[in-house]
Amino acid sequence: MYFGVGMNNHLELIRDQKKLETISENLPIYSVKTMHGNIKFVMYGDTSEFRGRTFHVKEPETLAWINEFSPEDVFWDIGANIGCYSLYAGPKKCSSLFF
């Protein structure tokens, strides 16, 4: 499972549950169920909350495109904002670079 933590236009992928609990102990978490597993958004503000709640409906064509990736693909997520598409691509085992 991958966790996205967006703060001040910075994204950190967290695979360690303990680390997530430490940094988010007083912040709400919104979990999004996807076909590749759950993505948890730590609600630092309006942007992360909006992206978590509209994940499946905001850009369904982008999710469909990512579903076509293979493990040898590299996903360049330029303008990643909080990185929700990089998080979605992560469990597919393709490389993701996000800016």
C-alpha positions as CSV (number, residue, x, y, z in Angstrom):
1,M,0.0,0.0,0.0
2,Y,1.2,3.5,-0.8
3,F,0.4,6.6,1.1
4,G,0.5,10.1,-0.3
5,V,1.4,13.0,1.9
6,G,1.2,16.3,0.1
7,M,2.4,19.5,1.9
8,N,3.6,22.8,0.4
9,N,3.6,21.2,-3.1
10,H,5.8,18.4,-2.0
11,L,4.9,14.7,-2.1
12,E,6.4,12.0,-0.2
13,L,5.5,8.3,-0.8
14,I,5.3,6.5,2.4
15,R,5.4,2.7,2.6
16,D,5.9,2.6,6.4
17,Q,2.6,2.5,8.4
18,K,4.4,3.7,11.6
19,K,5.8,6.8,9.8
20,L,2.3,7.6,8.5
21,E,0.8,7.3,11.9
22,T,3.4,9.6,13.4
23,I,3.0,12.5,10.9
24,S,-0.7,12.2,10.6
25,E,-1.8,11.4,14.2
26,N,-3.9,14.6,14.3
27,L,-4.9,14.9,10.7
28,P,-7.9,13.2,9.0
29,I,-7.1,10.5,6.4
30,Y,-9.3,9.8,3.4
31,S,-9.0,6.3,1.9
32,V,-9.7,5.7,-1.8
33,K,-10.3,2.1,-2.9
34,T,-8.8,1.4,-6.4
35,M,-8.4,-1.6,-8.5
36,H,-4.7,-1.7,-7.5
37,G,-5.2,-1.3,-3.8
38,N,-6.1,1.6,-1.4
39,I,-4.6,5.0,-1.6
40,K,-4.7,7.1,1.6
41,F,-4.7,10.8,1.5
42,V,-3.7,12.7,4.6
43,M,-5.9,15.8,4.6
44,Y,-3.5,18.7,5.0
45,G,-5.9,21.1,3.4
46,D,-8.6,21.7,0.8
47,T,-6.5,20.4,-2.2
48,S,-5.7,17.0,-0.8
49,E,-9.3,16.6,0.4
50,F,-10.7,17.5,-3.0
51,R,-8.3,15.2,-4.8
52,G,-9.1,12.3,-2.5
53,R,-12.9,12.8,-2.8
54,T,-12.9,13.2,-6.6
55,F,-10.2,10.7,-7.4
56,H,-12.4,8.4,-9.6
57,V,-14.4,11.1,-11.3
58,K,-12.1,14.1,-12.0
59,E,-10.0,12.5,-14.8
60,P,-11.2,8.9,-15.5
61,E,-9.4,8.9,-18.9
62,T,-6.1,9.4,-17.0
63,L,-6.8,6.4,-14.8
64,A,-7.7,4.3,-17.9
65,W,-4.5,5.3,-19.5
66,I,-2.4,4.4,-16.4
67,N,-4.2,1.0,-16.4
68,E,-2.5,0.3,-19.7
69,F,1.0,0.7,-18.3
70,S,3.4,-2.3,-18.1
71,P,6.2,-2.8,-15.5
72,E,8.9,-1.6,-17.9
73,D,7.1,1.8,-18.5
74,V,8.2,5.0,-16.8
75,F,5.4,7.4,-15.8
76,W,6.5,11.1,-15.8
77,D,3.9,13.0,-13.8
78,I,4.8,16.6,-14.6
79,G,2.7,19.0,-12.6
80,A,1.9,16.3,-10.1
81,N,0.2,18.6,-7.6
82,I,-0.3,16.1,-4.7
83,G,0.7,13.2,-6.8
84,C,-2.5,11.1,-6.8
85,Y,-1.8,9.7,-10.3
86,S,1.8,8.7,-9.3
87,L,0.3,7.0,-6.3
88,Y,-2.2,5.2,-8.5
89,A,0.6,4.1,-10.9
90,G,2.9,2.9,-8.1
91,P,1.3,-0.5,-7.3
92,K,1.5,-1.4,-11.0
93,K,5.2,-1.7,-10.4
94,C,6.1,0.9,-13.1
95,S,8.6,3.6,-12.3
96,S,7.0,7.0,-11.5
97,L,8.7,10.3,-11.5
98,F,6.7,13.2,-10.2
99,F,7.4,17.0,-10.3
